[in-house]
Amino acid sequence: MHLDVQDLRNFYYRSTLGRAAQKAVRDQALKIWPEAHGQTVVGFGFAVPLLRPYLSEARRVTALMPGPQGVMPWPAGMPNLSVLCEEVSWPIETGHVDKLVLMHGLETSEQPSALLEECFRVLGPGGKALFIVPNRAGLWSRSDATPFGYGRPYTLGQLETQLKRHHFMPERNETALYQPPSPRRFWRKTGEMMERMGHSFSMVVSGGVIMVEVSKRVHAPNGPGLREAVKKPLSILSPSPATKPKPV
């Protein structure tokens, strides 16, 4: 089930733990996508903490928030760019999105297959999507004090398998949130250091979230084409049998 938008807003914008989580995940997202000049960027779920860096250069930025979660005005102090929508029916034209970000969207969805089909529909040729989900092996998925403690956590293999089934090609993966999900002062002071150390020892320590970048995989058409229209294009080169004389 989706969390309430007020709870998500309070966590990311009004708590020290949430602001630290926002920075850690956004830094990794910018590492994957450092720019979006002239592109259409869409976020689904509660992806607004990751979309702000693209406001100044993207052609269009839209924050889609599902009905069960609710919607809030965003960004603050600017014209509103957030839209309340159905979970599996977005007000986006087919094939018009260059960059798509899902956070707190896939793991809480009651229709994950239909949601991934909608992601595939709106993504344009050459477009990229970034899926951010709780890591089953991490500490954050085990804590109800954060939004990552709700919904279905994933392993990297489980997430990539599900994405491949819906015709996405995984290209890159990252992890984030190596710091404990605790608001204690000691952990907040050492949080950035633990993020740096976690990336250095990521084979041993599990991050709290998994981030997978994918591209849209389009299969070659298999309908009737030139092969059907020209059945024997080189028949003129084939030796023809000698014609027998007809009886008079």
C-alpha positions in Angstrom: 0.0 0.0 0.0 1.1 3.6 -0.6 2.1 5.8 2.3 0.3 9.1 2.8 1.9 12.1 1.1 2.0 14.0 4.4 4.1 11.3 6.0 6.5 11.3 3.1 6.8 15.1 3.1 7.4 15.2 6.9 10.1 12.6 6.6 12.0 14.1 3.7 11.6 17.7 4.5 11.1 18.0 8.3 13.4 15.4 9.8 17.1 15.2 10.0 17.1 11.5 9.1 14.9 12.2 6.0 17.1 15.1 4.8 20.2 12.8 5.1 18.4 10.1 3.2 17.3 12.6 0.5 20.9 13.8 0.0 22.4 10.3 -0.1 20.0 9.0 -2.7 20.0 12.2 -4.8 23.8 12.2 -4.9 23.8 8.7 -6.5 21.0 9.7 -8.9 23.1 12.7 -10.1 26.0 10.3 -10.5 23.9 8.3 -12.9 22.2 11.2 -14.5 24.3 14.4 -14.1 22.2 16.4 -16.5 18.9 16.5 -18.4 19.3 19.5 -20.8 16.3 20.0 -23.0 14.7 16.7 -21.9 11.4 15.6 -20.4 11.8 14.3 -16.9 9.0 12.5 -15.0 8.9 11.1 -11.5 6.3 8.7 -10.1 5.5 7.9 -6.5 7.4 10.3 -4.3 10.3 11.2 -6.5 10.3 15.0 -5.9 13.4 15.0 -3.7 15.3 13.8 -6.8 13.8 16.0 -9.4 14.7 19.4 -8.2 18.3 19.5 -9.7 16.7 19.1 -13.2 14.3 22.0 -12.9 16.6 24.7 -14.4 17.7 22.8 -17.5 15.1 20.2 -18.4 12.5 21.1 -21.0 9.7 19.8 -18.8 9.6 18.2 -15.3 6.4 16.5 -14.0 5.9 14.8 -10.6 3.2 12.1 -10.8 1.7 11.1 -7.5 -0.7 8.1 -7.2 -4.2 8.6 -5.9 -3.9 6.3 -2.9 -0.9 8.3 -1.8 -2.2 11.8 -2.4 -0.6 14.9 -3.9 1.1 18.0 -2.6 2.1 21.2 -4.4 5.6 21.1 -5.7 8.1 22.8 -6.0 7.7 25.3 -3.1 7.7 28.9 -4.3 7.3 28.0 -8.0 4.5 27.1 -10.3 3.0 23.7 -9.4 4.4 20.7 -11.4 2.9 17.9 -9.4 -0.1 15.9 -10.7 -2.5 13.5 -9.0 -3.0 10.4 -11.2 -4.2 6.9 -11.4 -1.5 4.4 -10.5 -1.6 2.6 -13.9 -3.0 5.3 -16.1 -0.8 8.4 -16.4 -1.7 11.7 -18.2 1.4 11.4 -20.3 1.5 10.9 -24.1 3.0 7.6 -25.3 6.8 7.7 -26.0 7.3 11.3 -24.8 9.5 10.8 -21.6 13.3 11.0 -21.8 14.0 10.3 -18.1 11.7 8.5 -15.7 12.3 8.1 -11.9 10.3 5.8 -9.6 10.8 6.1 -5.9 8.2 4.8 -3.4 6.2 3.7 -6.4 7.0 0.1 -7.4 7.4 -1.6 -4.0 4.2 -0.1 -2.7 2.1 -0.8 -5.8 -0.7 -3.3 -5.7 -0.4 -3.7 -9.5 3.4 -3.8 -10.2 3.1 -5.5 -13.6 0.5 -3.0 -14.9 2.7 -0.2 -13.4 5.7 -1.4 -15.3 3.7 -1.6 -18.5 2.7 2.0 -18.0 6.4 2.9 -17.5 7.2 1.2 -20.8 4.4 3.0 -22.6 5.5 6.6 -21.7 9.2 6.1 -22.2 10.4 7.3 -25.5 13.0 5.8 -27.9 16.4 6.0 -26.2 14.8 7.0 -22.9 16.0 5.8 -19.5 14.3 4.9 -16.3 15.7 4.7 -12.8 14.0 2.4 -10.3 14.7 3.0 -6.6 13.5 0.3 -4.2 14.3 -0.9 -0.6 17.1 -3.4 -0.4 16.0 -6.7 1.2 19.4 -7.2 2.7 19.7 -3.6 4.1 18.8 -2.1 7.4 16.4 0.4 6.0 13.8 -2.1 4.8 13.6 -3.5 8.4 12.8 -0.2 10.1 9.2 1.2 10.2 10.7 4.6 11.0 11.4 5.3 7.4 9.3 5.0 4.2 11.7 2.3 2.9 10.3 0.0 5.6 7.0 -0.4 3.8 6.1 -2.4 0.7 8.1 -5.2 -0.9 11.9 -5.0 -0.6 13.9 -6.5 -3.4 17.3 -8.0 -4.0 19.2 -6.8 -7.1 18.5 -10.1 -8.9 14.8 -10.0 -8.2 14.4 -6.4 -9.4 16.4 -7.0 -12.6 14.4 -10.2 -13.4 11.1 -8.3 -13.0 12.3 -5.5 -15.2 13.5 -7.8 -17.9 10.1 -9.5 -18.0 8.6 -6.2 -19.0 11.1 -5.5 -21.8 13.5 -3.3 -19.9 17.3 -3.7 -20.3 19.2 -3.1 -17.0 22.3 -1.1 -17.8 23.7 0.1 -14.4 23.0 -0.3 -10.7 24.0 1.6 -7.6 23.3 1.4 -3.9 22.8 4.1 -1.3 22.0 4.6 2.4 24.8 2.8 4.2 24.2 4.8 7.3 21.8 3.3 9.9 18.2 4.5 9.8 18.5 6.2 13.2 18.0 9.9 14.1 20.6 9.7 16.9 23.0 12.6 16.8 26.1 10.4 16.5 24.8 8.7 13.4 23.7 11.9 11.8 27.2 13.4 12.3 28.9 10.4 10.8 26.3 9.7 8.1 28.3 11.2 5.1 31.4 9.4 6.2 29.6 6.1 6.3 28.1 6.6 2.9 31.6 7.1 1.5 32.9 4.0 3.3 29.9 2.0 2.3 30.6 2.6 -1.4 34.2 1.5 -0.9 33.1 -1.7 0.8 29.8 -2.3 -1.0 30.7 -6.0 -1.6 30.6 -6.6 2.1 28.1 -4.0 3.5 24.6 -3.7 2.1 23.1 -0.3 1.3 19.5 0.5 2.2 18.2 1.1 -1.3 18.9 -0.4 -4.7 19.0 1.9 -7.8 18.8 0.3 -11.3 19.0 2.3 -14.5 17.3 0.6 -17.5 16.6 1.4 -21.1 13.5 0.5 -23.2 14.1 -2.6 -25.2 12.2 -2.7 -28.5 12.0 -5.9 -30.5 12.5 -5.9 -34.3 9.2 -6.3 -36.2 8.4 -9.9 -37.2 5.5 -9.3 -39.6 5.4 -9.8 -43.3 7.9 -7.6 -45.2 10.2 -7.8 -48.2 10.7 -11.5 -47.7 7.1 -12.1 -48.3 6.8 -9.7 -51.3 9.9 -11.1 -53.1 9.9 -14.8 -52.5 12.7 -15.6 -54.9 14.7 -12.4 -55.7 17.6 -14.3 -57.3 15.5 -16.9 -59.3 17.0 -15.4 -62.6 20.3 -16.8 -61.6 19.0 -20.3 -61.0 19.7 -22.8 -63.9 16.4 -23.5 -65.6 15.7 -27.1 -66.9 15.9 -27.6 -70.7 12.4 -27.3 -72.2 11.2 -30.3 -74.0 9.9 -29.9 -77.6 6.2 -30.3 -77.9 4.9 -33.0 -80.3 3.4 -31.7 -83.6 
